[in-house]
Amino acid sequence: MIRVRGLSNRFGRHVVHEALDLDLYSGEILGVVGGSGTGKSVLLRSIVGLLRPSEGRIEVFGEDLQRLSSSARSRLERRFGVLFQRGALFTSLTLEENVALPLIEHAGLRRADAEALARVKLALAGLPAEAAIQYPASLSGGMIKRAALARALALDPEVLFLDEPTAGLDPIGAAAFDRLILTLRDALGLSVFLVTHDLDTLYTACDRVAVLAEKRVRVADRLSVVEATDDAWIHDYFHGPRGRAARRAAHPAEDA
């Protein structure tokens, strides 16, 4: 679904990525992790077209993003859904209006039809019917995440990009969100690019994990392979107390 080759991102003299390669396969949930400053969100923004890379090639659905006309690129990007870390909802709009907006702007639906479909998307994201008329300021962090997810699903995307989707959620809310992502992937046939630092999410939801280090992807594979990689940061991250706890929670039978 996505093929990144030789990607470099520079901001002045600061090099975030250099010669980075990464793939996202159809139907998988790919977790992207790394230490602070490794450019996880920068990578996501490069792929979805919000940031033009300094060098390299990004192919999505077999198309090179940099070579497309603006209209062709816009059509392709409608096949993405993006959930930003802080939700990025319009505070002056209700949840129903937030989700209806891309349906009106990009799908050309009438307002009444867009709002009816928006209510379906909000329900799909696990929100009660009465949430549709609420404003973001009145919501909990978990409800904002679900509303932002509903908006990301508005145009029936093929690839879903999630930037720290469980950040700021309590453990119960985060676990529920992980289960929701799995359910939606299976039900809708999504491919998911998931930036996270949440070990529970990695063990619960991800088919593969890509670790960013030293400006590129250090390893991208199943968790069992990633855990065994000879790298100090990977060892500390996955074999520390939190990593062991997340692994036990995801695979209790292995510790029985």
C-alpha positions in Angstrom: 0.0 0.0 0.0 2.9 2.4 0.9 6.5 2.2 -0.3 9.0 4.7 1.1 12.5 4.6 -0.4 15.5 6.8 0.4 13.5 9.3 2.4 15.4 12.3 3.9 13.9 15.1 5.9 16.0 18.1 6.9 15.2 21.3 8.6 18.2 23.6 8.1 21.2 21.7 9.4 19.0 19.4 11.5 18.6 16.0 9.8 15.6 14.0 11.0 15.6 11.2 8.4 18.3 10.0 6.0 17.9 7.2 3.4 14.9 5.8 5.2 13.0 2.8 3.7 9.7 1.5 4.9 6.7 -0.5 3.6 3.1 -0.8 4.7 1.3 -3.9 3.5 -2.3 -4.3 2.7 -4.5 -5.2 5.7 -1.8 -4.9 8.3 -1.5 -2.7 11.4 2.1 -1.3 11.4 3.3 0.2 14.6 6.0 2.9 14.4 8.0 3.6 17.5 11.3 5.3 18.4 12.8 7.6 20.9 12.1 11.3 21.2 13.3 13.2 18.2 13.4 10.2 15.8 10.8 11.8 13.6 7.8 9.5 14.0 5.2 12.2 13.3 7.4 13.8 10.7 7.4 10.5 8.8 3.6 10.3 9.0 3.2 13.9 7.8 5.6 13.2 4.9 3.6 10.2 3.7 0.2 11.9 3.9 1.5 14.9 2.0 1.6 17.6 4.7 5.4 17.8 4.5 7.5 17.6 1.4 10.6 15.5 2.0 14.0 16.8 1.2 14.8 13.7 -0.8 13.4 10.2 -1.6 10.3 8.6 -3.1 7.0 7.9 -1.5 4.7 5.6 -3.5 1.1 5.1 -2.3 -1.2 2.7 -4.2 1.6 2.4 -6.7 1.7 6.1 -7.4 4.7 8.4 -6.8 3.2 11.3 -4.8 5.8 13.8 -6.0 5.1 13.1 -9.6 1.3 13.6 -9.5 -0.6 16.7 -10.5 -2.2 18.6 -7.6 -5.7 17.3 -8.7 -4.5 13.7 -9.0 -2.7 13.9 -5.7 -5.9 15.4 -4.0 -8.0 12.5 -5.3 -5.4 9.9 -4.0 -5.2 11.6 -0.6 -8.9 11.2 -0.1 -8.2 7.5 0.2 -6.4 8.3 3.4 -7.9 8.9 6.9 -5.8 10.7 9.4 -6.2 10.9 13.2 -3.9 13.6 14.6 -2.5 13.4 18.1 -4.6 16.1 19.6 -7.7 15.3 17.5 -7.6 18.6 15.5 -11.4 19.0 15.7 -13.0 22.3 14.9 -14.0 23.7 18.3 -16.8 25.8 16.9 -18.5 22.8 15.3 -20.5 20.0 16.8 -19.1 16.4 16.4 -21.7 15.8 13.8 -20.7 18.9 11.9 -17.0 18.0 12.2 -17.5 14.6 10.6 -19.9 15.9 8.0 -17.5 18.6 6.8 -15.3 16.4 4.6 -18.4 14.6 3.2 -19.7 18.0 2.1 -16.4 19.4 0.9 -14.9 16.3 -0.8 -17.8 14.0 -1.5 -20.3 16.7 -2.5 -23.1 15.5 -0.3 -26.0 17.7 0.7 -25.7 18.9 4.3 -28.6 16.7 5.6 -27.2 13.6 3.9 -23.7 14.3 5.2 -24.9 14.8 8.8 -26.9 11.6 8.6 -23.8 9.7 7.5 -21.8 11.5 10.1 -24.0 10.0 12.8 -23.3 6.6 11.4 -19.5 7.2 11.5 -19.7 8.5 15.1 -21.6 5.3 16.1 -19.0 3.2 14.2 -16.3 4.9 16.4 -18.2 3.9 19.5 -19.9 7.1 20.5 -23.5 7.4 21.7 -26.1 9.1 19.6 -26.3 12.1 21.9 -22.7 12.9 21.3 -23.4 14.1 17.8 -24.7 17.5 19.0 -21.9 18.1 21.5 -19.0 20.4 21.0 -15.3 19.3 21.5 -14.9 21.5 24.6 -17.4 19.4 26.5 -15.8 16.0 25.8 -13.4 13.8 27.6 -10.1 12.9 25.9 -11.3 9.5 25.0 -14.4 10.9 23.3 -12.3 13.4 21.4 -10.2 10.6 20.1 -13.2 8.6 19.0 -14.7 11.7 17.3 -11.5 12.4 15.5 -11.5 8.7 14.4 -15.0 9.1 13.1 -13.9 12.0 11.0 -10.9 10.1 9.7 -13.3 7.3 8.6 -15.7 9.8 6.9 -14.6 9.2 3.3 -14.2 5.4 3.7 -10.4 5.4 3.5 -8.3 2.5 2.5 -5.3 3.5 4.7 -5.8 4.9 8.2 -3.0 7.0 9.8 -3.1 7.3 13.6 -0.7 9.6 15.5 -0.4 8.6 19.1 -4.1 7.5 19.3 -4.0 6.4 22.9 -1.9 9.3 24.3 -3.5 10.9 27.3 -6.1 8.1 27.7 -6.4 6.1 30.9 -5.5 2.4 30.7 -9.1 1.2 30.3 -9.9 3.8 27.6 -6.6 3.0 25.8 -7.4 -0.8 25.8 -10.9 -0.1 24.4 -9.4 2.0 21.7 -6.9 -0.7 20.7 -9.8 -3.2 20.4 -11.8 -0.7 18.3 -8.9 -0.3 15.9 -8.6 -4.1 15.5 -12.4 -4.4 14.9 -12.4 -1.6 12.3 -9.4 -3.0 10.5 -11.1 -6.4 10.2 -14.5 -5.1 9.4 -13.5 -2.5 6.9 -10.3 -4.0 5.4 -8.1 -1.1 6.4 -4.4 -0.9 6.4 -3.2 1.1 9.4 0.0 3.2 10.0 0.1 3.7 13.7 2.6 6.0 15.5 2.7 5.2 19.2 4.8 4.8 22.3 2.2 2.6 24.0 3.6 -0.9 24.5 0.2 -2.3 25.2 -1.0 -1.1 21.8 2.0 -2.7 20.1 1.4 -6.1 21.7 -2.4 -6.0 21.3 -2.9 -4.5 17.9 0.1 -4.5 15.7 1.1 -7.1 13.1 4.5 -5.6 12.6 6.6 -2.9 14.3 9.0 -0.5 12.8 11.7 1.1 15.0 13.1 4.5 14.0 16.7 5.1 15.2 19.8 6.9 13.8 17.6 8.7 11.2 16.2 5.5 9.5 14.3 2.4 10.2 16.4 0.1 12.4 14.1 -2.9 12.0 10.6 -3.5 10.7 9.2 -7.0 11.5 7.0 -9.1 13.8 7.4 -8.3 17.4 9.3 -11.5 18.2 12.0 -10.5 15.7 12.1 -6.8 16.8 12.5 -7.9 20.5 15.5 -10.0 19.5 17.3 -7.3 17.6 20.7 -6.5 18.9 20.2 -2.8 19.8 20.5 -1.1 23.2 17.4 1.1 22.8 15.3 -1.8 21.5 16.4 -3.9 24.4 15.6 -1.3 27.0 12.3 -0.5 25.5 10.9 -4.0 25.0 12.6 -5.8 27.8 12.2 -3.3 30.6 9.5 -3.6 33.3 6.8 -2.0 31.1 7.7 -4.1 28.1 7.5 -7.3 30.1 4.2 -6.3 31.6 2.7 -5.5 28.2 4.0 -8.9 26.8 2.5 -10.8 29.7 -0.9 -9.0 29.3 -1.0 -9.8 25.6 0.2 -13.4 25.9 -0.8 -14.7 29.4 -0.6 -18.3 28.4 3.1 -18.0 27.7 3.7 -17.2 31.4 1.3 -19.7 32.8 
